[in-house]
Amino acid sequence: MNRASRLRALLALAVLALSLYLSLTQSPRLGLDLRGGTQLVLETRDSPTAKADRAATERTLEVLRRRVDGLGVSEPNLARSGEHRIVVELPGVQDPREAAEVLGRTAQLTFHPVLGADPQGPGSPGPKDKRTLRDESGQPLRVGPAALTGEQVDGAEAGFDAERGSGWYVTVDLRGSGEQKWAELTGEAACKPAGDPARRAAIVLDDKVISSPQVNESVACGTGITGGSTQITGNFTQQEAQDLALLIKGGALPVPVELIEQRTVGPTLGADAIEASAEAAVIGITLTALFITVVYRLLGVLAALALACYALISYAALLALGATLTLPGLAGFVLAIGMAVDANVLVFERAREEYATGRRKKRRGGAENGARTDVRTALTAGFRNAFSAVADSNITTLLAAGLLFFFASGPVRGFGVTLSIGVLASMISALVVTRVLAEFALARDLVRTAPRLTGLADEGRVRTWLTRRDPDLMRHRRRWLAASALVLAVAAGGIGLRGLDFGVEFTGGRMVEYATATEVEPGAARKALADAGFPRAVVNSSGEGDLTVRTEKLTAAQESEVRQAVAGLGGKTEKVRDELIGPSLGDELRRNALIALGVALLAQLAYLAARFRWTFGASAVAAMAHDVLILVGVFAWLGKPVDGVFLAALLTVIGYSVNDSVVVFDRVRELWGANRKAPFDRIANSAILQTLPRTVNTGIGAVLILAALAFLGGDTLTDFAVALLIGIGVGTYSSLFTAMPLAISLEARSTAPPPRPAGRAKSAPSTAGPRRRAGARRAEDSGAVV
């Protein structure tokens, strides 16, 4: 074992040991969509007296944190998002209505002297700094300027007067100048005769008199209530008294806040999602492991072991970063398995080519080339030659994941984080762990003397079939482009004729999912809701006993009516998911989605143009746009929702599409650099035939994983998996039959010289694809068939 191999082995051992330690000593941080609870997004607004800047938002966050502590929610999480938004996570809270009301109220608490009754009522003209408000019984009172505010309140607590039977009250503790000002206010009121409205003090919350008690006759005129404590009474219920105490104790918000997003997920739904995703992951990994074992034998077994290491590394990375694992994040975790498989397949296919090349050269040149048939040498060359394709393809996926993080919101951001971690872990798994295991195994005498055991001595059925048939796929490139144009027209027709069913994230409104005792037909539910006063409600069935209702606007009382209408059809009804998106946030998310797609196209084009040629980059981006439009069109024809999860799938398809194109163009660059005089269309055809075995094997591995997600991953992940299955199918086709024909057409008009020979050209395989038919000339030494 040389120095580099020892360093790789030490690195792999250190990473795995650290990952195992983190996995055993830490617990994952689950998103609310997995453990159940409510997420509220509040946005600060300007008021007549204060601007909602970053400092005001920070002060608001602190007040909200005190209020949340008073709610008694275990493990709440509050964080500022941007300059104006605050994200509040309340695990276990299933009815967010009361929490939203308590958290979102500005609670401008003030204490005023009562100047007397106002027979003209509110709105009547009065002296400066004086106004008329109705008390708790509806009587109009003329009140003077505020004597003290909520900022001078030290605390508040609800209590029940059992001795006198006066019911619930709130004890308010004052601090600082508040004690003296309260004494002055009540001392002045005590000088008025009993029964005079001016003997009262008005306690005003958000311009509403919540209590205007008479000052007790025992209070001396001019002295007032001292001691820094007083009681607020007002025929409160227990809940009203507790809420008022919480608001007063929390303090006044510096600026008003508006609820712009609300997501509630039942604990049962979250537990089911974890179980379904875990089953999908286990089955997907098992099927993939069996597949690569059948195809690559011993190396496949080692790659399967490396996949288990990948899962451990990814999980540990999530723990180390403190990332929140969401439902789409679980999908990203499972999907990244496909990236790890792809890297292994790239390496193994290149190693097979190296081994086959060595055997052919040995037959032609004798013993002097015998070393080329060694499986260890072939594997080393496979890792070396596949590195650029692995790196470029993973970087393009990281670009898509990064765009998800910066432009998406909510659980979809978790998908971007998890996918990024998974991609990086897959590279470590394939390029370090797999290599260490493979080098150790291939160094054994038993393995070296039985090369067929390794899987490298067998070229595989796909490559054997291509060798026998030797198709010229690029001869009909205009037909391929015409087929792509036809499919694009059909997709555009779906968008134009059927339209897109945008989810609540993009349109704003409210979406509630119910679980019913018996299955409810969507048509019957629509009629029942129309009869109940909701004719514009959109109803969809999302599985056995599950019904989704989406409306533009739905208050808490209206939601209760909707639930009763659904229960009338399906029996016992439970709310398992509740999402509210404000119209301003919906517009912003829709705009950000378009920005994300536009930036993705430009970023991919810039990267590919820098790494390859502008013709390659333009072709790959055009094929990517082709895939995106077709996927959107298919969802339009199927009537499936275009929501945040679909956006995650769409940006993943972008990464996958470019991933495939990068692998093919990487081979084109290698072959063309080794034989610069060869016609480009022949080079392109040879590159396709060489990379086709990898494309088929990687595609099968991805389909196995996504099929497990589609059948076992639950309703949300089903649409995600279906989108990716469509995208992978279209992306595989477009990388071969859209991007490459476009590249041939662009290169025919380009004056740029062919790429320079790469440093690894000497170790390139002797044939870029299957052997040509009789009459075709070879260029075996250069690694290309022309």
Residue, then its C-alpha position, 0 to 999 in steps of 0.5 A: m500500500n503506497r503513501a496515497s492509499r494509506l492516507r485515503a484509508l486513514l481519512a476514511l477511518a477518521v470520517l467513519a469513526l467521527s460519524l459513528y460517534l456523532s450518530l450515537t451521541q446526538s439526536p436529530r432535529l426534526g422539522l415540525d412536518l415530522r414531529g407535529g406542531t405549528q410554524l408561524v411566520l410573522e412580518t413586522r409592519d411600520s406604524p405611525t410612530a415606529k419604523a419596522d427596521r432590523a432593530a425593531t424586528e429584533r426587539t419584537l423577537e424578544v417580546l415574542r420569545r417572552r410570550v411563547d415562554g408563557l404559552g408553556v410550549s416545550e422546545p419552542n424555536l424563534a428566529r429572525s428571517g431577513e429584516h422583517r420576518i420572524v419564524v416561530e415553531l411551536p411543537g405539539v401545538q395543533d390549534p394555532r388560532e389562539a397562539a397566533e392571536v396571542l403572539g400577533r397582537t400588538a398589545q399597546l397597553t395604556f392607563h388613562p384617567v376618565l374625564g367623564a361620560d360622553p353622551q355624544g359617543p365616539g367620534s364627537p369633537g373633543p379637546k386636544d389629547k382627549r378621546t372617547l372610547r366605549d367601556e366594557s359595557g358599551q358606555p362611551l367614556r371621555v378619557g384623557p392622555a395616557a398616564l402610564t404604558g405597558e413598558q412600566v409593567d413588571g409582570a402580570e398573573a391571572g387569579f381567581d377570587a374564590e372568597r368574594g366570588s368576583g371571578w377571575y382577575v389579573t394582578v399587575d405589578l408595576r415598576g419604576s415610575g409606574e408605581q408613582k404614576w399609578a398612585e397619582l392617577t388613582g389618587e386623583a380619581a379617588c377625589k371624585p364622588a362615588g358613582d361619578p364616571a370620573r372616579r374610574a381609571a380606563i385600562v386600554l388594550d389596542d384602543k379598546v377599554i378592557s377594564s374601567p374599574q371604580v377606585n375603591e372607596s377605601v383609597a384616600c383622595g390625593t394618595g391613590i393606590t400605592g405599593g406597586s401592585t393593582q388588580i384588573t377586573g372585568n368579568f373575565t373568563q379563565q382563558e381571557a384572564q390568562d391571555l391578558a396576563l400573558l400579553i401584559k407580562g410579555g410587554a408591548l410589541p415595538v411595531p405591529v406584526e402580520l401573520i403571513e404564513q402558518r403550517t400545522v401538521g398533526p403528530t400522526l402524519g409526521a410519524d407516518a412520514i418518518e416510517a414511510s420514508a425510512e421504509a423507502a430508504v431501506i428498500g431503495i438501498t437494498l434494491t440498489a445494493l442488489f442491482i450493483t452487486v449483480v452487475y459488478r460482483l465483488l466491486g458491487v458488494l464493496a460499493a453497497l457497503a460504501l452506500a451504508c457508509y454514505a448513509l452514516i456520513s450523511y446522517a452525522a453531517l446533519l447532526a454536526l451542522g444542526a440542520t433541521l430534517t424535514l419531509p422533503g429533506l428525507a426525500g433529498f437524503v434518499l435521492a442522494i443515494g442515487m448520486a453515490v451510485d452514479a459516482n461508483v458506476l462511472v468509476f467501475e465502467r471506466a475501469r472496465e474499459e481500461y481492463a478491456t483495452g489492456r487485454r486487447k493491447k496484450r493480444r496485439g503487442g505481447a507480454e510487454n503490455g501484460a501489466r495493462t490487464d491487472v485489475r488493480t491498474a484498471l481500477t486506479a485508471g478508472f478512478r483517475n479518468a472518472f474524477s472530472a465527470v464525477a466532480d462536474s456532475n456533482i457540482t451542477t447538482l450542488l448549484a441546484a441545491g444552493l438555489l433551493f436554499f437561497f430562493a425557497s422557504g419552509p421545508v423546501r429549504g431543508f431539502g436543499v440543505t439535505l441534498s447538498i450534504g448528501v452530494l458531498a457525502s456521496m463523493i466521499s463515499a465513492l471516491v474515498v471509502t469505495r476506493v479504500l475497500a476496493e484497493f484492499a480487496l484487489a490486493r488479495d492474491l485470490v482476487r488478483t488470480a480471478p479477475r472475473l470475480t471483481g466484475l471488471a473482466d466482464e464488459g456487461r450486457v449493454r456494452t456487449w450488445l452495443t459492440r455487436r450492433d454498433p449503432d450510429l445514433m447521430r446519423h438521425r439527429r434531425r429526427w431526434l430534434a424533431a421528436s423533442a420539438l413534438v414533445l415540447a409542443v404537447a407539453a406547451g399545449g397542456i400548460g396552455l389548455r389545462g393551465l397549472d394548478f398552483g399550490v397555496e404556497f404560490t397563490g396565497g390562501r389556506m389549505v387544510e387536509y383532513a383524515t376521514a373515517t370513510e373515504v369521501e369522493p371529491g365531487a361530493a365534497r365540492k357539492a357539500l362545501a358549495d352548499a355550506g357557502f364555499p363554492r370556490a373551494v378546490v377539493n382533492s383526494s390525497g389517498e384513502g380517507d384523506l381529503t384536501v380543501r384549498t380556498e383563497k381565504l378561510t378564517a378559523a370559524q369558516e374552517s370549522e364549518v368546512r370540517q363539519a361539512v366534510a364530517g357530514l360525508g366521511g364521519k369522524t374527521e381529523k385535521v392533519r395538516d393546515e397551511l395558511i399563506g398570505p397573498s404577499l408571501g405567495d407573490e414573493l414565493r412565485r417570483n422567487a421560483l421564477i428567479a431560481l429557475g432563471v438563475a439556475l439556467l444562467a449558472q449552469l450555462a456559465y459553469l459549463a461554458a467555463r469547464f467545457r465549450w460554449t457550444f457544449g454549455a448552450s446545448a446542455v442548458a437547452a436540453m435542461a430547459h427542454d426537460v423543465l418544460i416537459l415536466v411542467g407540461v406533464f403535471a399540467w396534463l395530469g392536474k397535479p399541484v405545482d407547489g413547493v415540493f414540485l419546485a424541489a423536484l424541478l430543480t433536482v431534475i435540472g441538476y440531474s439533466v445537466n449531470d447526464s450531459v456533463v458525463v457525455f460531454d466529458r467523454v467528448r472532450e477526452l476523445w476529441g482532444a486525443n484525435r483532433k482531426a476526427p469529424f465531430d459527429r463521429i466523436a459524439n456518437s462514440a462518446i454516447l456509446q461509451t457512456l451508455p452503459r453508465t447511463v443505463n445502470t445509473g438510471i436503473g439504480a435511481v428508478l429503484i430508489l424513486a419507485a420505493l419513494a413513490f409507493l411507500g413515501g406517502d402522499t407528499l413524497t409520491d408526487f415528488a417521486v413521480a416528478l423525478l421519475i418523469g424528469i429522469g426519463v426525459g433527462t436521460y433522453s435529452s442528454l443523448f438525443t437533444a443536447m448532443p444533436l444540438a452540440i453537433s449543429l453548433e459545432a458545425r457553425s463554430t470556428a473554435p479549434p478542438p480541445r487540446p489533448a488531456g494529460r490522461a489521453k495516453s491511458a484512454p481506452s483503446t476504443a471509444g465505443p463498440r467496434r465499427r463495421a467492416g470498412a470503418r477505420r480505427a483510431e485505437d491508439s487515440g481512444a476514439v473510433v472514427 
